[in-house]
Amino acid sequence: MRIPPRAARIGAAAAVLSALLAGGTVSATTANASVVSATSVVSATSVVSAASVGSICHSTLPPQADDTLALIAKGGPYPYSQDGTVFSNREGVLPSQSSGYYHEYTVVTPGAPTRGTRRIVTGERSQEDYYTSDHYETFDLIDFDC
């Protein structure tokens, strides 16, 4: 299975682990937290809230998610006109970011008469990829290392 180029970038979890291994400090806030920081390593805006976002192994995603990730890496063309548009995070599940930070893409559901409920939402600056199978109710950060 081909791993999209975006997967080669270091994610927030790897950066936090690096900080720990290098002797840096790591702190996390609780409850409604949306920030975890590693001193001098990870900016607060590039880290995912452990309280609101889970993680999912790339290998467990439906095969259509790989098709979508490949299209994202190529820059399209996309099967739906909504693909690549700004995702505004109105639900507030993903970490708060400025407008235009997130973009959404359809993960095709075979046999569905509409776009279905599966999406990949990307974050621009730190190149994170999130998967939702329930139309934005929950998100999982895609872990390309498993």
C-alpha positions as CSV (number, residue, x, y, z in Angstrom):
1,M,0.0,0.0,0.0
2,R,1.4,3.4,-1.0
3,I,1.7,5.9,1.8
4,P,0.8,9.5,0.7
5,P,3.6,12.1,0.8
6,R,1.8,13.9,3.6
7,A,2.4,10.8,5.8
8,A,6.1,11.4,5.7
9,R,5.8,14.6,7.7
10,I,6.3,14.3,11.5
11,G,3.0,14.5,13.4
12,A,2.4,16.1,16.7
13,A,2.8,12.8,18.6
14,A,6.2,12.2,17.2
15,A,7.2,15.8,18.0
16,V,6.1,15.3,21.6
17,L,8.0,12.0,21.9
18,S,11.1,13.7,20.4
19,A,10.8,16.4,23.1
20,L,10.6,13.8,25.8
21,L,13.6,11.9,24.5
22,A,15.6,15.1,24.1
23,G,14.9,16.1,27.6
24,G,12.4,18.8,26.9
25,T,9.3,19.3,28.9
26,V,5.8,18.3,27.9
27,S,2.6,19.6,29.5
28,A,-1.0,18.9,28.9
29,T,-4.1,20.6,30.2
30,T,-7.2,18.6,31.1
31,A,-11.0,18.5,30.5
32,N,-11.8,20.9,27.6
33,A,-8.2,21.2,26.6
34,S,-7.1,21.8,23.1
35,V,-3.4,22.4,23.7
36,V,-0.5,20.1,24.5
37,S,2.9,21.6,24.4
38,A,6.5,20.5,24.2
39,T,8.9,23.2,25.1
40,S,10.6,24.6,22.0
41,V,9.5,21.8,19.9
42,V,5.7,21.8,19.2
43,S,3.6,24.9,18.8
44,A,0.3,25.0,20.5
45,T,-1.6,25.2,17.3
46,S,-0.1,22.1,15.8
47,V,-1.2,19.7,18.5
48,V,-4.5,17.8,18.7
49,S,-6.7,17.7,21.7
50,A,-6.6,14.2,23.3
51,A,-10.0,14.9,24.7
52,S,-11.8,15.5,21.4
53,V,-9.8,13.6,18.8
54,G,-8.8,10.0,18.7
55,S,-6.4,8.2,16.4
56,I,-6.8,5.6,13.8
57,C,-4.2,3.4,12.1
58,H,-3.9,4.1,8.4
59,S,-4.0,0.3,7.7
60,T,-7.5,0.1,9.2
61,L,-9.0,2.8,7.0
62,P,-11.4,1.8,4.2
63,P,-9.5,1.4,0.8
64,Q,-11.4,4.5,-0.5
65,A,-9.6,6.6,2.0
66,D,-6.3,5.8,0.3
67,D,-7.9,6.9,-3.0
68,T,-8.8,10.2,-1.4
69,L,-5.4,10.7,0.2
70,A,-3.8,10.0,-3.2
71,L,-6.0,12.7,-4.8
72,I,-5.1,15.2,-2.1
73,A,-1.4,14.5,-2.7
74,K,-1.9,15.1,-6.4
75,G,-4.1,18.2,-5.9
76,G,-7.2,16.6,-7.6
77,P,-9.2,16.3,-9.6
78,Y,-11.8,15.4,-7.0
79,P,-15.1,13.6,-7.5
80,Y,-17.3,16.2,-5.8
81,S,-17.4,19.9,-6.1
82,Q,-17.3,20.3,-2.3
83,D,-13.9,18.5,-2.1
84,G,-11.1,20.8,-1.2
85,T,-13.3,23.5,0.3
86,V,-12.7,25.1,3.6
87,F,-14.0,23.0,6.6
88,S,-15.1,25.5,9.2
89,N,-15.1,23.2,12.2
90,R,-18.5,24.5,13.4
91,E,-18.8,21.4,15.5
92,G,-15.7,22.4,17.4
93,V,-14.4,18.8,17.5
94,L,-11.0,19.6,15.9
95,P,-8.6,22.0,17.6
96,S,-9.6,25.7,17.1
97,Q,-7.7,27.2,14.2
98,S,-8.1,30.3,12.0
99,S,-10.5,30.2,9.1
100,G,-9.1,28.4,6.1
101,Y,-6.9,26.1,8.1
102,Y,-8.9,23.0,7.5
103,H,-10.2,21.5,4.2
104,E,-12.5,18.6,3.6
105,Y,-12.5,15.8,1.1
106,T,-15.0,13.0,0.4
107,V,-14.2,9.4,1.1
108,V,-16.4,7.7,-1.4
109,T,-18.9,5.2,0.1
110,P,-19.6,2.5,-2.5
111,G,-23.3,2.2,-3.3
112,A,-24.2,5.4,-1.5
113,P,-26.5,7.7,-3.6
114,T,-24.9,10.8,-2.0
115,R,-21.5,11.8,-0.8
116,G,-22.1,9.6,2.3
117,T,-20.7,10.4,5.8
118,R,-17.0,9.6,5.4
119,R,-14.5,12.5,5.0
120,I,-10.9,13.3,5.4
121,V,-10.2,16.7,6.8
122,T,-6.7,18.1,6.4
123,G,-4.9,20.8,8.5
124,E,-2.6,23.0,6.4
125,R,0.3,24.1,8.6
126,S,1.3,20.9,10.3
127,Q,-0.2,18.7,7.5
128,E,-2.3,16.6,9.8
129,D,-5.0,14.3,8.3
130,Y,-8.2,13.5,10.2
131,Y,-10.8,10.8,9.3
132,T,-14.5,10.9,10.2
133,S,-16.9,8.1,9.3
134,D,-19.9,9.8,11.0
135,H,-20.1,13.2,9.2
136,Y,-18.0,15.3,11.6
137,E,-19.4,13.9,14.9
138,T,-16.0,12.3,15.8
139,F,-12.5,12.6,14.2
140,D,-9.5,10.4,14.4
141,L,-6.0,11.6,13.5
142,I,-4.6,9.2,10.9
143,D,-1.5,7.4,12.2
144,F,0.6,6.4,9.1
145,D,3.0,4.4,11.2
146,C,0.7,1.5,11.9
